[in-house]
Amino acid sequence: MAKIPPKFRTGWLTRSDCATLADKAKGLLASHTRLLNNRNIEIEKAKQSVAGSLRHIRSDKRDQAIRDTVQGARAEQVRLSKDQRLAHVREITELARKASDTLPFYANPVAVLNRRTLGDPKRRAYMADLVEAGPAELDQMAQYAAATGNHALAYACIARCEKLPTRERPFSRLELADHMVADECFAAQVALREVELAGMQALYDDTNFETGKTSGQRSLEI
């Protein structure tokens, strides 16, 4: 069996799929957060217990004993929760990878408009009608397509515009495409970025839990 080149190993998600992926990632992140919170509660209980029992000893020794207790309690909670935490992080990370693979499909509105109208017989008919259209006629048809929400006509106008010399093009192909499919592009991009953010947050929170330390730089990135 022939190997698939890396550029063709990407996944495909519809706008609805992107929203579903985001909901799943946020649900997993919420579960992971609850798990860490519950484990941190156990660590805090151990801290409060030893702090209460050592009220009457010298402060420096008490502080060291508390630190040692917290460190030991954290190590225990890290060990007990390892499998469940790892499963959460792996699953969220895989969702984030899918989101990153899908984002380029929604980065270019011209490509999105192309997909939306691909196979539409009206698009082929419009392209045939506009094959000789000049800048003035093309500009009128583009404005009409935008005003009426005619995606097939809009793409035909873009295709014809691309064949004109740059200085004669009466409108921005990117602006017309963005006007036609901004809803799909924006909704998909927001959902996919939410998945990527969930992946970053899960890794950040899990590292904080294991080490007991926070990273200001990592928090700023998120």
Residue frames as qw, qx, qy, qz and C-alpha x, y, z in Angstrom:
[[0.000, 0.887, 0.462, 0.000, 0.00, 0.00, 0.00],
 [0.405, 0.539, -0.024, 0.738, 1.38, 3.40, -1.03],
 [0.349, -0.382, -0.457, 0.723, 2.33, 5.80, 1.73],
 [0.059, 0.896, 0.411, 0.159, 0.19, 8.90, 2.13],
 [0.391, 0.405, -0.153, 0.812, 2.22, 12.14, 1.86],
 [0.224, -0.307, -0.571, 0.728, 2.08, 14.26, 5.06],
 [0.173, 0.081, -0.061, -0.980, 0.12, 17.05, 3.37],
 [0.567, -0.142, -0.535, -0.610, -2.73, 14.62, 2.68],
 [0.419, -0.176, -0.842, 0.290, -2.92, 13.17, 6.21],
 [0.164, -0.070, 0.307, -0.935, -5.04, 16.03, 7.51],
 [0.108, 0.436, 0.876, -0.178, -8.55, 15.44, 8.76],
 [0.115, -0.331, -0.369, -0.861, -11.68, 17.21, 7.60],
 [0.047, -0.445, -0.733, 0.512, -14.31, 18.72, 9.87],
 [0.009, 0.675, 0.502, 0.541, -17.48, 20.52, 8.88],
 [0.125, -0.512, 0.188, -0.829, -18.57, 23.67, 10.68],
 [0.789, -0.435, -0.088, -0.425, -20.90, 21.51, 12.79],
 [0.896, -0.030, -0.339, 0.286, -18.09, 19.04, 13.48],
 [0.340, 0.413, -0.340, 0.774, -15.90, 21.92, 14.70],
 [0.452, -0.518, 0.134, -0.714, -18.56, 22.98, 17.19],
 [0.935, -0.261, -0.184, -0.155, -18.96, 19.39, 18.38],
 [0.749, 0.188, -0.377, 0.511, -15.19, 19.05, 18.78],
 [0.034, 0.498, -0.301, 0.813, -15.08, 22.25, 20.85],
 [0.708, -0.460, 0.015, -0.536, -17.89, 21.04, 23.12],
 [0.952, -0.102, -0.265, 0.111, -16.08, 17.73, 23.66],
 [0.550, 0.330, -0.368, 0.674, -12.76, 19.44, 24.41],
 [0.215, -0.518, 0.241, -0.792, -14.35, 21.85, 26.88],
 [0.858, -0.364, -0.101, -0.348, -16.18, 18.97, 28.55],
 [0.880, 0.035, -0.327, 0.344, -12.94, 17.01, 28.93],
 [0.280, 0.440, -0.336, 0.784, -11.16, 20.08, 30.28],
 [0.528, -0.532, 0.095, -0.656, -13.93, 20.59, 32.84],
 [0.952, -0.236, -0.189, -0.055, -13.55, 16.95, 33.96],
 [0.708, 0.231, -0.336, 0.576, -9.79, 17.37, 34.20],
 [0.038, -0.549, 0.241, -0.800, -10.20, 20.56, 36.23],
 [0.756, -0.478, -0.008, -0.446, -12.58, 18.83, 38.65],
 [0.934, -0.052, -0.276, 0.222, -10.11, 15.97, 39.08],
 [0.482, 0.343, -0.329, 0.736, -7.25, 18.34, 39.86],
 [0.322, -0.573, 0.127, -0.743, -9.40, 20.41, 42.22],
 [0.884, -0.384, -0.127, -0.233, -10.40, 17.30, 44.16],
 [0.848, 0.044, -0.285, 0.445, -6.79, 16.20, 44.44],
 [0.220, 0.480, -0.245, 0.813, -5.71, 19.66, 45.53],
 [0.603, -0.587, -0.015, -0.540, -8.37, 19.57, 48.25],
 [0.940, -0.248, -0.198, 0.123, -6.72, 16.43, 49.64],
 [0.604, 0.275, -0.251, 0.704, -3.35, 18.16, 49.62],
 [0.148, -0.584, 0.119, -0.789, -4.81, 21.16, 51.43],
 [0.808, -0.498, -0.143, -0.280, -6.39, 18.86, 54.02],
 [0.866, -0.069, -0.251, 0.426, -2.99, 17.31, 54.73],
 [0.317, 0.439, -0.177, 0.822, -1.48, 20.78, 55.02],
 [0.421, -0.605, 0.019, -0.675, -4.13, 22.01, 57.45],
 [0.898, -0.364, -0.241, -0.051, -3.88, 18.87, 59.52],
 [0.756, -0.002, -0.264, 0.599, -0.15, 19.14, 60.10],
 [0.100, 0.517, -0.094, 0.845, -0.36, 22.90, 60.60],
 [0.608, -0.603, -0.094, -0.508, -2.90, 22.41, 63.35],
 [0.918, -0.316, -0.202, 0.129, -0.89, 19.73, 65.11],
 [0.691, 0.054, -0.137, 0.707, 2.32, 21.78, 65.08],
 [0.065, -0.910, -0.199, -0.359, 0.96, 25.06, 66.36],
 [0.557, -0.827, 0.078, 0.025, 3.21, 25.09, 69.42],
 [0.807, -0.140, 0.189, 0.542, 6.60, 24.39, 67.85],
 [0.222, -0.559, 0.198, 0.774, 9.05, 26.97, 66.55],
 [0.550, 0.684, 0.112, -0.465, 7.85, 28.71, 63.36],
 [0.256, 0.627, -0.648, -0.350, 10.84, 27.79, 61.17],
 [0.159, -0.117, 0.980, -0.013, 10.51, 24.10, 62.06],
 [0.494, 0.453, 0.613, -0.418, 6.74, 24.27, 61.63],
 [0.474, 0.699, -0.167, -0.509, 7.06, 25.84, 58.19],
 [0.146, 0.462, -0.840, -0.246, 9.55, 23.22, 57.08],
 [0.301, 0.092, 0.929, -0.197, 7.34, 20.41, 58.37],
 [0.538, 0.587, 0.347, -0.495, 4.36, 21.87, 56.51],
 [0.386, 0.659, -0.468, -0.444, 6.39, 22.11, 53.29],
 [0.025, -0.273, 0.959, 0.077, 7.54, 18.52, 53.67],
 [0.420, 0.295, 0.783, -0.351, 3.99, 17.36, 54.32],
 [0.530, 0.667, 0.069, -0.519, 2.61, 19.22, 51.31],
 [0.253, 0.572, -0.700, -0.343, 5.36, 17.84, 49.10],
 [0.149, -0.079, 0.984, -0.061, 4.65, 14.31, 50.25],
 [0.474, 0.462, 0.602, -0.447, 0.89, 14.72, 49.90],
 [0.468, 0.674, -0.212, -0.530, 1.30, 16.13, 46.41],
 [0.116, 0.407, -0.875, -0.235, 3.55, 13.26, 45.36],
 [0.292, 0.153, 0.918, -0.221, 0.93, 10.81, 46.63],
 [0.495, 0.612, 0.368, -0.494, -1.95, 12.57, 44.84],
 [0.326, 0.636, -0.510, -0.478, 0.11, 12.81, 41.65],
 [0.029, -0.210, 0.972, 0.104, 0.72, 9.06, 41.81],
 [0.358, 0.323, 0.807, -0.340, -2.89, 8.16, 42.57],
 [0.468, 0.707, 0.252, -0.466, -4.29, 10.33, 39.77],
 [0.183, -0.470, 0.620, 0.600, -1.63, 9.63, 37.15],
 [0.275, 0.199, 0.876, 0.344, -3.59, 7.26, 34.91],
 [0.186, 0.775, 0.594, -0.113, -6.75, 9.33, 34.87],
 [0.032, -0.837, 0.090, 0.539, -4.89, 12.59, 34.34],
 [0.242, -0.325, 0.708, 0.578, -2.81, 11.12, 31.53],
 [0.292, 0.434, 0.826, 0.211, -5.94, 9.81, 29.81],
 [0.124, 0.881, 0.349, -0.295, -7.56, 13.25, 29.98],
 [0.108, -0.750, 0.326, 0.565, -4.49, 15.08, 28.69],
 [0.316, -0.093, 0.808, 0.489, -3.91, 12.61, 25.88],
 [0.278, 0.606, 0.737, 0.108, -7.49, 12.84, 24.68],
 [0.072, 0.923, 0.172, -0.338, -7.61, 16.64, 24.84],
 [0.234, -0.591, 0.513, 0.576, -4.22, 16.87, 23.12],
 [0.347, 0.166, 0.828, 0.408, -5.46, 14.63, 20.30],
 [0.212, 0.815, 0.536, -0.054, -8.52, 16.86, 19.86],
 [0.091, -0.867, 0.128, 0.473, -6.25, 19.90, 19.76],
 [0.340, -0.271, 0.701, 0.565, -4.14, 18.23, 17.07],
 [0.318, 0.511, 0.759, 0.247, -7.26, 17.63, 14.97],
 [0.067, 0.921, 0.282, -0.261, -8.23, 21.26, 15.42],
 [0.216, -0.693, 0.389, 0.567, -4.80, 22.46, 14.30],
 [0.358, 0.022, 0.799, 0.482, -4.98, 20.21, 11.24],
 [0.228, 0.672, 0.695, 0.114, -8.42, 21.58, 10.33],
 [0.099, -0.775, -0.145, 0.607, -7.75, 25.31, 10.83],
 [0.169, -0.305, 0.509, 0.787, -6.06, 25.84, 7.42],
 [0.141, 0.421, 0.823, 0.355, -9.28, 24.72, 5.69],
 [0.068, -0.860, -0.506, 0.028, -11.04, 27.78, 7.13],
 [0.411, -0.505, 0.037, 0.758, -8.21, 30.30, 6.83],
 [0.062, -0.130, 0.472, 0.870, -8.96, 31.34, 3.23],
 [0.494, 0.417, 0.449, -0.617, -12.55, 32.47, 2.50],
 [0.495, 0.476, -0.467, -0.557, -12.01, 32.00, -1.25],
 [0.213, 0.172, -0.961, -0.049, -11.27, 28.32, -0.64],
 [0.248, 0.244, 0.784, -0.514, -14.31, 28.02, 1.64],
 [0.527, 0.500, 0.063, -0.685, -16.53, 29.61, -1.02],
 [0.379, 0.390, -0.748, -0.380, -15.05, 27.26, -3.59],
 [0.027, -0.017, -0.985, 0.167, -15.96, 24.23, -1.46],
 [0.358, 0.361, 0.557, -0.657, -19.44, 25.56, -0.77],
 [0.577, 0.567, -0.034, -0.587, -20.23, 25.92, -4.48],
 [0.022, -0.371, 0.873, 0.316, -18.27, 22.99, -5.86],
 [0.116, 0.206, 0.963, 0.134, -20.48, 20.84, -8.06],
 [0.287, 0.621, 0.444, -0.579, -23.22, 23.48, -8.24],
 [0.509, 0.429, 0.584, 0.464, -24.41, 23.56, -11.89],
 [0.072, 0.970, 0.233, -0.008, -25.33, 27.22, -11.46],
 [0.407, -0.731, 0.317, 0.447, -21.67, 28.02, -10.81],
 [0.521, 0.003, 0.648, 0.555, -20.63, 26.46, -14.10],
 [0.288, 0.746, 0.540, 0.264, -23.39, 28.34, -15.93],
 [0.141, -0.969, -0.049, 0.196, -22.38, 31.66, -14.35],
 [0.494, -0.510, 0.463, 0.531, -18.74, 31.08, -15.22],
 [0.468, 0.318, 0.653, 0.504, -19.72, 30.45, -18.83],
 [0.115, 0.902, 0.402, 0.108, -21.83, 33.63, -18.88],
 [0.252, -0.939, 0.099, 0.210, -18.99, 35.73, -17.47],
 [0.828, -0.032, 0.281, 0.484, -16.17, 34.36, -19.59],
 [0.430, 0.474, 0.232, 0.733, -16.01, 37.59, -21.63],
 [0.265, -0.909, -0.323, -0.009, -17.13, 39.99, -18.89],
 [0.398, 0.549, -0.215, 0.703, -15.09, 43.16, -18.49],
 [0.260, 0.002, -0.585, 0.768, -14.31, 45.01, -15.25],
 [0.343, -0.107, 0.099, -0.928, -17.48, 47.15, -15.21],
 [0.757, -0.136, -0.421, -0.481, -19.88, 44.26, -15.84],
 [0.645, -0.030, -0.705, 0.292, -17.98, 42.02, -13.45],
 [0.062, 0.096, -0.491, 0.864, -18.15, 44.64, -10.72],
 [0.566, -0.136, -0.065, -0.810, -21.92, 44.90, -11.15],
 [0.806, -0.084, -0.546, -0.213, -22.36, 41.12, -10.98],
 [0.467, 0.051, -0.687, 0.554, -20.15, 40.89, -7.88],
 [0.196, -0.114, 0.343, -0.912, -22.22, 43.55, -6.12],
 [0.720, -0.102, -0.268, -0.632, -25.41, 41.73, -7.13],
 [0.720, -0.012, -0.687, 0.101, -24.04, 38.42, -5.82],
 [0.237, 0.063, -0.618, 0.747, -23.14, 40.03, -2.51],
 [0.379, -0.104, 0.143, -0.909, -26.51, 41.75, -2.17],
 [0.803, -0.042, -0.252, -0.538, -28.53, 38.61, -2.94],
 [0.614, -0.422, 0.642, -0.181, -26.33, 36.06, -1.16],
 [0.901, 0.400, -0.066, -0.151, -25.73, 34.17, -4.40],
 [0.607, -0.570, 0.510, 0.219, -22.69, 32.05, -3.59],
 [0.762, 0.248, 0.497, 0.332, -22.40, 30.41, -6.99],
 [0.378, 0.873, 0.143, 0.273, -22.41, 33.76, -8.78],
 [0.314, -0.908, 0.276, 0.040, -19.93, 35.21, -6.28],
 [0.703, -0.334, 0.538, 0.322, -17.46, 32.42, -6.95],
 [0.654, 0.531, 0.411, 0.350, -17.92, 32.77, -10.71],
 [0.106, 0.984, -0.017, 0.143, -17.13, 36.49, -10.37],
 [0.512, -0.727, 0.430, 0.156, -14.01, 35.68, -8.35],
 [0.775, 0.032, 0.533, 0.338, -12.87, 33.11, -10.91],
 [0.499, 0.752, 0.269, 0.338, -13.31, 35.61, -13.75],
 [0.161, -0.977, 0.140, -0.031, -11.63, 38.38, -11.73],
 [0.702, -0.478, 0.440, 0.292, -8.55, 36.21, -11.28],
 [0.710, 0.313, 0.457, 0.435, -8.12, 36.07, -15.05],
 [0.217, 0.951, 0.114, 0.190, -8.01, 39.84, -15.43],
 [0.509, 0.401, -0.329, 0.687, -4.72, 41.77, -15.19],
 [0.414, -0.380, -0.585, 0.585, -4.16, 42.87, -11.60],
 [0.054, -0.175, -0.085, 0.979, -4.65, 46.58, -12.32],
 [0.365, -0.145, -0.475, -0.788, -7.99, 45.91, -14.06],
 [0.335, -0.331, -0.873, 0.125, -9.59, 43.89, -11.28],
 [0.223, -0.588, -0.184, -0.756, -12.64, 45.85, -10.06],
 [0.678, -0.608, 0.079, -0.406, -12.89, 44.33, -6.57],
 [0.112, -0.509, 0.822, -0.229, -11.00, 42.35, -3.98],
 [0.673, -0.023, -0.692, -0.260, -11.64, 38.64, -4.43],
 [0.347, -0.054, -0.788, 0.506, -10.81, 38.04, -0.76],
 [0.218, 0.060, 0.348, -0.910, -13.26, 40.70, 0.42],
 [0.652, 0.015, -0.331, -0.682, -16.09, 39.31, -1.70],
 [0.640, -0.030, -0.767, 0.011, -15.44, 35.76, -0.52],
 [0.181, -0.029, -0.683, 0.708, -15.21, 36.91, 3.09],
 [0.424, 0.001, 0.094, -0.901, -18.55, 38.70, 2.75],
 [0.722, 0.012, -0.478, -0.499, -20.15, 35.51, 1.44],
 [0.825, -0.126, -0.548, 0.052, -18.75, 32.93, 3.88],
 [0.036, 0.545, -0.508, 0.667, -17.59, 34.94, 6.91],
 [0.750, -0.380, 0.162, -0.516, -20.18, 33.15, 9.06],
 [0.987, 0.022, -0.155, 0.025, -18.75, 29.73, 8.32],
 [0.582, 0.461, -0.407, 0.533, -15.11, 30.81, 8.57],
 [0.171, -0.573, 0.394, -0.698, -15.57, 32.68, 11.83],
 [0.839, -0.335, 0.115, -0.413, -17.65, 30.00, 13.55],
 [0.956, 0.115, -0.217, 0.158, -15.24, 27.24, 12.58],
 [0.442, 0.516, -0.413, 0.607, -12.14, 29.23, 13.54],
 [0.399, -0.570, 0.333, -0.637, -13.55, 30.18, 16.94],
 [0.945, -0.219, 0.040, -0.239, -14.50, 26.56, 17.70],
 [0.879, 0.254, -0.257, 0.312, -11.12, 25.22, 16.59],
 [0.191, 0.589, -0.419, 0.664, -9.22, 27.84, 18.60],
 [0.658, -0.503, 0.227, -0.512, -11.27, 26.86, 21.64],
 [0.994, -0.041, -0.092, 0.032, -10.09, 23.27, 21.18],
 [0.623, 0.445, -0.340, 0.546, -6.46, 24.38, 20.88],
 [0.184, -0.626, 0.336, -0.680, -6.88, 26.52, 24.00],
 [0.873, -0.365, 0.078, -0.313, -8.36, 23.59, 25.92],
 [0.920, 0.160, -0.227, 0.278, -5.31, 21.52, 24.98],
 [0.328, 0.537, -0.366, 0.686, -2.93, 24.22, 26.21],
 [0.472, -0.573, 0.226, -0.631, -4.92, 24.74, 29.40],
 [0.963, -0.222, -0.088, -0.125, -5.00, 21.03, 30.23],
 [0.786, 0.243, -0.302, 0.482, -1.22, 20.71, 29.88],
 [0.067, 0.585, -0.294, 0.753, -0.65, 23.90, 31.87],
 [0.665, -0.512, 0.130, -0.528, -2.96, 22.88, 34.71],
 [0.980, -0.110, -0.162, 0.041, -1.56, 19.36, 34.87],
 [0.609, 0.370, -0.349, 0.609, 2.03, 20.63, 35.03],
 [0.207, -0.597, 0.266, -0.728, 1.07, 23.06, 37.78],
 [0.858, -0.390, 0.001, -0.336, -0.55, 20.24, 39.74],
 [0.933, 0.054, -0.242, 0.262, 2.48, 17.96, 39.46],
 [0.525, 0.318, -0.293, 0.733, 5.03, 20.62, 40.39],
 [0.351, -0.720, -0.473, 0.367, 2.97, 22.81, 42.69],
 [0.241, -0.434, 0.123, 0.860, 4.27, 25.81, 40.74],
 [0.481, 0.776, 0.386, -0.134, 2.71, 28.14, 38.20],
 [0.516, 0.024, 0.360, 0.777, 4.30, 29.55, 35.06],
 [0.140, 0.710, 0.197, -0.661, 3.52, 33.21, 34.46],
 [0.074, 0.399, -0.592, -0.696, 4.84, 33.00, 30.89],
 [0.000, -0.183, -0.949, -0.257, 2.70, 29.98, 30.06],
 [0.094, 0.639, 0.651, -0.398, -0.35, 31.63, 31.59],
 [0.118, 0.636, -0.113, -0.754, 0.28, 34.72, 29.48],
 [0.034, 0.155, -0.807, -0.569, 0.50, 32.59, 26.32],
 [0.026, 0.431, 0.902, 0.016, -2.88, 31.03, 27.08]]
